Amino acid sequence: MPGPYVLPAWHQDTLGWFERNAGRTFAERPFDVGMPIKVTSPQKGIWKSALSPYAISVVQTAKGVYADQDPILDSEGTWRYFYHQQGQTADDLAEPERIFANAALFKCQKDHVPVGVLIPAESGKGYQVLGLAFVEGYSRGYFELVGPVSVGAVGELQAADLPSASSAALIGFPIGEFDPNATQDNRLKVIAEVRRRQGGARFRRALLQAYDARCAMTRYDATPALEAAHILPYRGPQTNHVANGLLLRADMHDLFDLGLIAVDTSAMRLLLANDLIGTEYEKYADKSLWVPREAEAQPNIEALDKHREQSLVA
């Protein structure tokens, strides 16, 4: 357990803001909130004030250029968060500390100084304050942040007791075009198997935004019941792509995964297996699949065809 440390009052106040607002969602990225300094940078993910050698906060954006990972939540309320360093060239990855923002996070790790963490809100609109975290490690371009951390009135830090193992997986999110023929399982790291039925949080946020928070098959709009469905099974970040996804109501997701519903891509209409004929689901037969307006977010035709060929509709 880290011992007490001394930071300027303005720094302690800023860290306290993240602790007090943990779990709160803001419509815009919090920036100037009336503290002595800004709590985030308006342009950069890693915020380091010129007044300190330490990083103040890190922010994950919904459509950032870096493949930041979703927080790994534990049932006891602790979390781990893998945040990509600034810079992603071979030289940047070989010498991350040469970039001042990364050096500031390494300084936090060395001296046990926490940082504030903000992530995109679950709805895909706005930002959520995750809280305070210690920088526990670094590997292959990712800083490992662990929280929550509590700041006492006199600046003494206390970290929540962490279990020896986490019960979730590190799920990636790719940049670029989706290749339905890619079969390599290139997950960065698996801590344990994850069963988050709604899908990876970042993957789901992207689909909620692309499909206007409505089911692609039923146009159902109750967000808690909407899930991120993979067209082809998840095999690492390459398959966790919006073009390999459909936003579906939970029951439609089950039927799609079971191969009882597929898509005729020649007309983008729903096909039902014989087992669903005569049930309440028969009304969806030959209904149009709703697709996003943005071409890059539309479901991959080849992936839909592959799913249909393997389904009970074929």
N, C-alpha and C positions, 0 to 999 in steps of 0.2 A: 504494500500500500504506500503510495507516494506520501512524503511528509509535507509540511507546510512550505510555502514559498512566498516570496514578496514580489508583488507587481504594483505598478502605479495605480492610484485610485481609479483613474479613468478606465484602465484596462479591466480592473475588477468589476466596475460598474457595467461595462459592456458584456462581460461574460455572464453577469447576473441577469442581464436582459434576456439572453438566450435560455437561461434556466427558468425564468419566470414565464416565458412565452412558449415553452416546450409544448408541442401538440397544437399550437394555434396556427390557423391558416390565414394568409394575407392575399388579397386580390392581386397585388403587385409585389415585386421583390422589395422587402424592407430595406431601406437605405438610410435616410436621415430620419431617425425616430426620436430626436431630442436628446440623444446622448452626447457626451463630449466629442466623440468621433463617430463616423459612420459605422454601421454594423456589418455592411457588406460593400463590395465594390460594384458599381453600376455596370462595369464591362467585363470584369474578370471573375473566374470561379473562385480563386484563392485570393482572399483579401488580407493584405499586409499593410499596416500603416507605417509611414516613414518615422513615426515616433517610437517604434518598437522593432526588435529583431524577430518577434514572433508573429505567426499568422493569427489573425483574429477569427476568421470564419471561412467556410467553404460552402459553395452553392452548386447544386446540380440543376441544370436547366432542362426543360422538356425536350428540346431539340438541339442539345449541345453537340459539339464536335467530338467530345470524348465519351468513351463507353463506360461511364460511371455505372456502378452496380446498384441494384435495389438493396435497401437495408435488410439485414438478416435479423429477424425478430425472434426472441426467445420467450417461452411461455412465462418466465419470471419477470419480464419487463425490460430485460437488457437487450442490447442490439449491437451488431457489428455492421460496418459500412465500408465498402471498398471504393475508394475515391481515386480516380485517375489523376496522375501528376500533370502538371502543365508541360506541354511539349510531347510530341509522339514520334519524332524522327529517331533513327537508330542512335544518333549521337545524344539526343535528349534522354533516351532510355538508358544509355550507357553511363551518362554522367548527369543524373537528374538534379543534383545539388548546384550545378552551374547556373540554373535558373533561379532567380532570387525568391520567387514564390514557393518553389519546392524547398529551397534552403530554409525558409521560414517554418515550414511544416516539420522538417528534420530537427530544427531547433526546438520546436514544441515537443517532439518525441524525446529528445535528449534531456530536457529540463522538466518534463511532466507538466507542461502548460497546456490546458485544454483549448479546443477551438469550438466555435459555434457551427452547427450543421443545418442547412436548409435544403429541402428536396421539393420537387414538384408536388402539388396537391394531388390527392387521389383522383379528383375529377379531371385532372389535366389542365385546370385553370387556376393560376395562382401558385403560391408557395406555402409549404408547411415547415414550421420550425421543428426539427427533430430533437434539438437540445444541444447539450455540451458533450464532447467526447475527448478522450485521450487518444493521441496518435501512438498506437501500440506497435506498429511494424510497417515495413515496406517490402514489396516483392514485385518484380516484373512490371513496374510502372504503376502499381497501386499502393496507396497508403491505406493501412488498416486502422479505422477509427472505431473506438469502443466506448459505449456510453450506457446509461446516462451518468454524468458526472455532476456532483453538487458542489457549489462554491459557498463556503461559510461566510459569515459577516466580516471576518478578518482576513479572508483570502485563503483559508485553509481548504484544500480540495479533498473530497472523498469520492471514490469511485464505487459504483454499485458492485457487489460481489458477483462475479461472473461464473456461470457453470463451466465445468471442464470441457463440455462439448455443446455445440449449437445444434438445433434441430431444424435446419433449413439448408438450402443450397444457394450457391452463387450463380445467378442466372444472368447471362450476357444479353446485350442488345446491339445488333450490328448496324453498320452504316454502309450504304451502297445498295446495289440491286440484289434481290433474292434469287438464288440459284436452286430450283427444285431438284436438281440432280446431285447436289452436294450431299454426301453421306458421312463425312468426317464428323466425329463427335469432338468438337474443339472447345468444350467448357474449360474456362480458366482454372476452376477449382471446385470441387464438390466437398462440402463439409459433411453433409448427410443428405438423404433423399428429402425433397420438399414435396409437400402435397397441398399447395395453396390452390384450391379449386378454381379461383378466379383467374389464375395465371399470374405470371410475373407482373409485379406492379407497374413497371415501366412499359412493358408490352401492352398491358391492359389500358394504361393511360393513353397510349398512342392509338389504340383501337377505339376507345371512347371518343377521342377527338375526331378521328377519321369518319366514324359512323354517326356523329352527332348524338352520341349516347342513346342510340336506339338499336334494337336487335335487327340484324340484317335479314332475318327471315320473317319476323312477326311485327316489326316496328315497335315492339314493347319498349317502354321508356323508364321503367323503374330501375335505376342504376344499380342498387345493391344486388339485383337478380341477374345482371348482365355479366357474362364471363368472356375471357379471351380464349377463343378456341384456335388451336393450331390446325391448319388444313392437312399438312403432313406432320408426323410426330416430331416432337422436340428432340433435336440432336445437337444442342449447343447453340451459341449465338447466331450462327448463320440461319437457323430455322426459326429463331425468335424475331422474325421480321414481319412488319405490318402486312406485307404482301402474302405472307403465309398465314394470315390470321383472318378470322371472322369474329365480329362481336355478336354473341348469341345469348339468348335467354337460357337459363341453366338447363331446362329440360330439353331444349333444342340442341344444346351442346352435347348432352348425353346421347341423343338420337344420332347426331352427326358422327360422334366418335364411334358409336356402335355400327355405323354403316347403314342405318335405317333411313337416313336422309342423305341425298347427294345432290349435285348440281349439274344440270345439262348446260354446258358452256356454250352450245350453239345458240341458245336463246336465253341463257342465264335464268333458268327456271328450276324450281325444286322438283326432284324426283323422290318418290316414296317407295319403300319396300312393301311387299305384300302384307307383311305383319301389321302395317299401320292402316291398311284399307279397312274401313268400317269402324275406325276409332275417331276420336275427336280431332286427331291430327290429319285426317283425310282432307280437311278443308284447305290445307296448305299445299296440296298437290297442284303442280303447274303454276304456283304463285311465283312472281318475279323475285329474284334475289336482289335486295337493294345494295348498291355499291357506292363507294365514296366518289365525290366529284373529282378529286385530285387523282390523276392517273397513277402516280407512284404509290398511292395508298390502296388502289384497287386490288382485289385478290388475284393471285397469279393463275392464269388459265391452265397452264400445264399441271400445276399442283392440284387444282380442282379436278382435272381429268384423272390424275393418278388416284385421287381419293375415290372417285366414282368407280374406277376400274376395280378397286379393292373392296368396294362396298357390297351390301346385299341387294343393291338396286341393279348392279351390273348384270 
